[in-house]
Amino acid sequence: MESTHSASALASAAIGDLWDRVAGTQPAPEQWLVIATAVLAIAVVVPHPVWRLSRNAVTIAHEGGHGLIALLTGRSLEGIRLHSDTSGLTVSRGKPTGPGMILTAAAGYTAPSLLGLGGAWLLAADRVTLLLWVATALLLALLVMIRNAYGVLTVVLTGAAFLLVSWLADTEVQAGFAYAAVWFLLLGGVRPVFELQGKRRHGGAPDSDADQLSRLTHVPPTLWLLLFHAVAICSLIGGGRWLLDL
């Protein structure tokens, strides 16, 4: 009986330690680290050759946003595909019109920026490890719905990076990784909207999210693009202020 109580106490202590590690606060990083991670994020978002690779992470957030809102609005999520050209496809079943479909369509281009804003809020509260674990949990949930090999590979590699850093790295490395990831989402959420605007200006992307939303709401695609721009830029400004502790 005593050994049973001891094992139970050890298990409870281990769970308590894990919870304290995940939910507890970590020391705020030095300002130079925050600025350095912002510069790093710019370096993987602005140059086109690097962006062609790093944009895969934005696509994960984009399609994950579609999928999450589809589920939250009561739609049936059939699956998500991520492609090597950084495009993606989320298929859900439900009413083809109405608020659920509109919110699902609007979630893609806004998801990276809003995720970045939420991450900046957690980092401003010194919850570095919690952010890493939440990101890992979201990626694991997304993995269940991936329906192609390339998508599985990209999500597994991204999730593994978050998991390994959160579990094995020291506090400073965790902070650097978390700040770099959040800066990347905030900055990486801005560029795809400009890319979509450029494609539409030259007659491309006739079935983009903005065009689908226009057909659903009879609101011009340009206004939906303005909404995407507003969310991305406001998230970057607000999240940047939190990260820089202004």
HELIX and SHEET records of a PDB file:
HELIX    1   1 GLU A    2  ALA A   23  1                                  22    
HELIX    2   2 GLN A   31  VAL A   45  1                                  15    
HELIX    3   3 HIS A   48  LEU A   72  1                                  25    
HELIX    4   4 PRO A   99  ALA A  124  1                                  26    
HELIX    5   5 VAL A  128  LEU A  143  1                                  16    
HELIX    6   6 ALA A  149  LEU A  168  1                                  20    
HELIX    7   7 THR A  171  GLY A  188  1                                  18    
HELIX    8   8 ARG A  191  ARG A  201  1                                  11    
HELIX    9   9 ASP A  209  THR A  217  1                                   9    
HELIX   10  10 PRO A  221  LEU A  243  1                                  23    
SHEET    1   A 2 SER A  76  LEU A  82  0                                        
SHEET    2   A 2 GLY A  88  ARG A  93 -1                                        
END                                                                             
